[in-house]
Amino acid sequence: MPTHTLYTEKELLLRIADGDEQAFTTLFEQYRSPLFDYAFRITKTVAIAEELVQDTFLKIWLYRDRLRTVDHAASYLNRIMRNVSIDWLRRLSLDRQLQKTIVATLPGGANTTIEDLDYGETARLLQEAMTGLSPQQREVFLLSRQEGLSYAEIAERLSLSPNTVRNHLVKALKHLRDYLGREYGPAVAMVVLFFLENR
């Protein structure tokens, strides 16, 4: 992960704790790639790794007051990502023995209790924001971003023109950005939509 002086890291974290969205954007840009690499090693899936990165940064922003006591950004982000990853792994199986085995394979596993972990901020916020989409916008959005279909494939499936599909997707993304920005602030909208808009 990127290394910074303690002063630079601490100053950045304190600015974020005070609600500085530009400082948060700086942190996001510096650490999203190494965190993605960490998540991808665990999940072996690009889409899931991206979601775990989103959840990690959402937790950082939504609970930013905690940053006042953090000295090293890299180790703190790694810990949050590790917990988010463990919780994702928990959802793969209800088998208690398998859960213990999974936790034990991650660094510091013995110090983590699965029951204390939280997951799903990205999915929860997206579901909330999508309630304002029209049925067709929602369907196009899900086919594009969750199933990975192209404009042409969506157009064929829904009997629409590719241009209509593109317009629906543009409107859906704008609604999601506006809703999340209005309800939770631009920083949250940026994190949730970063990977969605770059697919």
C-alpha positions as CSV (number, residue, x, y, z in Angstrom):
1,M,0.0,0.0,0.0
2,P,1.1,3.6,-0.4
3,T,3.3,4.9,2.3
4,H,3.1,8.4,3.8
5,T,4.6,10.2,6.7
6,L,2.7,9.8,9.9
7,Y,1.9,13.5,9.9
8,T,0.5,13.4,6.4
9,E,-1.6,10.3,7.2
10,K,-2.8,11.7,10.4
11,E,-3.7,15.0,8.9
12,L,-5.6,13.3,6.1
13,L,-7.6,11.2,8.5
14,L,-8.4,14.1,10.7
15,R,-9.7,16.1,7.7
16,I,-11.9,13.2,6.8
17,A,-13.2,12.9,10.4
18,D,-14.2,16.6,10.1
19,G,-16.2,15.8,7.0
20,D,-13.7,16.9,4.3
21,E,-14.9,15.2,1.2
22,Q,-11.9,16.1,-0.9
23,A,-9.6,14.5,1.7
24,F,-11.8,11.4,1.5
25,T,-11.5,11.4,-2.3
26,T,-7.7,11.5,-1.9
27,L,-7.8,8.5,0.4
28,F,-10.1,6.6,-1.9
29,E,-7.9,7.3,-4.9
30,Q,-4.7,6.2,-3.0
31,Y,-6.0,3.0,-1.6
32,R,-8.8,1.6,-3.8
33,S,-6.4,-0.4,-6.0
34,P,-4.5,-2.2,-3.3
35,L,-7.7,-2.9,-1.4
36,F,-9.2,-4.3,-4.6
37,D,-6.2,-6.5,-5.0
38,Y,-6.7,-7.8,-1.5
39,A,-10.4,-8.5,-2.0
40,F,-9.8,-10.1,-5.4
41,R,-7.3,-12.6,-3.9
42,I,-10.0,-13.7,-1.5
43,T,-13.1,-13.6,-3.8
44,K,-11.5,-14.4,-7.2
45,T,-14.3,-12.4,-8.7
46,V,-14.0,-8.8,-10.0
47,A,-17.6,-7.7,-9.3
48,I,-17.5,-9.0,-5.7
49,A,-14.1,-7.5,-5.0
50,E,-15.4,-4.2,-6.3
51,E,-18.4,-4.4,-3.9
52,L,-16.1,-5.2,-1.0
53,V,-14.0,-2.1,-1.8
54,Q,-17.1,0.0,-1.9
55,D,-18.3,-1.4,1.4
56,T,-14.9,-0.7,3.0
57,F,-14.9,3.0,2.0
58,L,-18.5,3.4,2.9
59,K,-17.7,2.3,6.4
60,I,-14.8,4.7,6.5
61,W,-17.0,7.6,5.6
62,L,-20.1,6.7,7.5
63,Y,-18.1,6.1,10.7
64,R,-15.5,8.7,10.0
65,D,-15.5,10.0,13.6
66,R,-13.5,6.9,14.5
67,L,-10.6,8.2,12.4
68,R,-9.7,10.6,15.1
69,T,-8.0,7.8,17.0
70,V,-6.3,6.2,13.9
71,D,-2.7,6.9,13.2
72,H,-2.0,4.7,10.2
73,A,-4.4,4.7,7.3
74,A,-3.1,1.6,5.6
75,S,-3.4,-0.7,8.6
76,Y,-6.8,0.7,9.4
77,L,-8.1,0.2,5.9
78,N,-6.6,-3.3,5.8
79,R,-8.5,-4.2,9.0
80,I,-11.8,-2.9,7.7
81,M,-11.3,-4.7,4.4
82,R,-10.4,-7.9,6.1
83,N,-13.6,-7.7,8.3
84,V,-15.8,-7.0,5.3
85,S,-14.1,-9.9,3.4
86,I,-14.7,-12.3,6.3
87,D,-18.4,-11.3,6.4
88,W,-18.7,-11.9,2.7
89,L,-17.2,-15.3,3.2
90,R,-19.7,-16.0,6.0
91,R,-22.5,-15.6,3.6
92,L,-21.2,-18.4,1.5
93,S,-22.0,-21.0,4.0
94,L,-24.0,-21.5,7.2
95,D,-21.7,-24.3,8.3
96,R,-20.1,-23.1,11.5
97,Q,-17.1,-25.3,11.1
98,L,-16.4,-23.9,7.7
99,Q,-16.8,-20.4,9.0
100,K,-14.1,-21.1,11.6
101,T,-11.8,-22.6,9.0
102,I,-12.3,-19.6,6.7
103,V,-11.5,-17.1,9.5
104,A,-8.4,-19.1,10.5
105,T,-7.0,-18.8,7.0
106,L,-6.9,-15.0,7.1
107,P,-4.2,-13.0,8.8
108,G,-5.1,-12.5,12.5
109,G,-8.1,-14.7,12.2
110,A,-8.0,-15.9,15.8
111,N,-8.7,-12.3,16.9
112,T,-11.9,-11.9,14.9
113,T,-15.4,-13.0,15.8
114,I,-17.6,-13.4,12.8
115,E,-20.7,-12.5,14.7
116,D,-19.4,-9.0,15.3
117,L,-18.9,-8.2,11.6
118,D,-21.2,-6.1,9.4
119,Y,-21.7,-6.3,5.6
120,G,-23.8,-5.0,2.8
121,E,-23.7,-1.2,2.9
122,T,-23.3,-0.9,-0.8
123,A,-26.2,-3.3,-1.6
124,R,-28.4,-1.6,1.0
125,L,-27.8,1.9,-0.3
126,L,-28.3,0.8,-3.9
127,Q,-31.6,-1.0,-3.1
128,E,-32.8,2.1,-1.3
129,A,-31.8,4.4,-4.2
130,M,-33.3,2.2,-6.8
131,T,-36.8,2.5,-5.4
132,G,-37.1,5.8,-7.3
133,L,-36.3,4.3,-10.7
134,S,-39.0,3.5,-13.2
135,P,-39.5,-0.3,-13.7
136,Q,-37.8,-0.2,-17.1
137,Q,-34.8,1.9,-15.8
138,R,-34.4,-0.6,-12.9
139,E,-34.5,-3.6,-15.3
140,V,-32.0,-2.0,-17.7
141,F,-29.7,-1.0,-14.8
142,L,-29.8,-4.5,-13.3
143,L,-29.2,-6.2,-16.6
144,S,-26.3,-3.9,-17.4
145,R,-24.6,-3.7,-14.0
146,Q,-25.5,-7.0,-12.4
147,E,-25.6,-9.4,-15.3
148,G,-23.0,-7.5,-17.4
149,L,-25.1,-7.4,-20.6
150,S,-24.2,-5.0,-23.4
151,Y,-26.6,-2.4,-24.8
152,A,-27.3,-4.7,-27.7
153,E,-28.0,-7.7,-25.6
154,I,-30.3,-5.7,-23.3
155,A,-32.1,-4.2,-26.3
156,E,-32.7,-7.7,-27.8
157,R,-34.0,-9.1,-24.5
158,L,-36.3,-6.2,-23.8
159,S,-37.3,-5.5,-27.4
160,L,-35.9,-1.9,-27.2
161,S,-33.4,0.0,-29.4
162,P,-29.8,0.2,-28.1
163,N,-30.2,4.0,-27.9
164,T,-33.3,3.6,-25.7
165,V,-31.3,1.2,-23.5
166,R,-28.5,3.7,-23.2
167,N,-30.9,6.5,-22.3
168,H,-32.5,4.4,-19.6
169,L,-29.1,3.6,-18.1
170,V,-27.9,7.2,-18.2
171,K,-31.1,8.3,-16.4
172,A,-30.8,5.5,-13.9
173,L,-27.2,6.4,-13.0
174,K,-28.1,10.1,-12.7
175,H,-31.0,9.3,-10.4
176,L,-28.8,7.1,-8.2
177,R,-26.1,9.7,-8.1
178,D,-28.5,12.5,-7.3
179,Y,-30.4,10.4,-4.6
180,L,-27.2,9.2,-2.9
181,G,-25.7,12.7,-3.0
182,R,-28.8,14.3,-1.6
183,E,-29.4,11.7,1.2
184,Y,-25.8,10.8,2.1
185,G,-23.5,13.4,0.5
186,P,-21.3,13.4,-2.6
187,A,-18.6,11.1,-0.9
188,V,-21.1,8.2,-0.6
189,A,-22.4,8.7,-4.1
190,M,-18.8,8.7,-5.4
191,V,-18.0,5.4,-3.7
192,V,-21.2,3.6,-4.6
193,L,-21.1,4.7,-8.2
194,F,-17.4,4.6,-9.0
195,F,-17.3,1.0,-10.2
196,L,-20.8,1.1,-11.6
197,E,-20.0,4.0,-13.9
198,N,-16.7,2.6,-15.0
199,R,-17.9,-0.8,-16.2
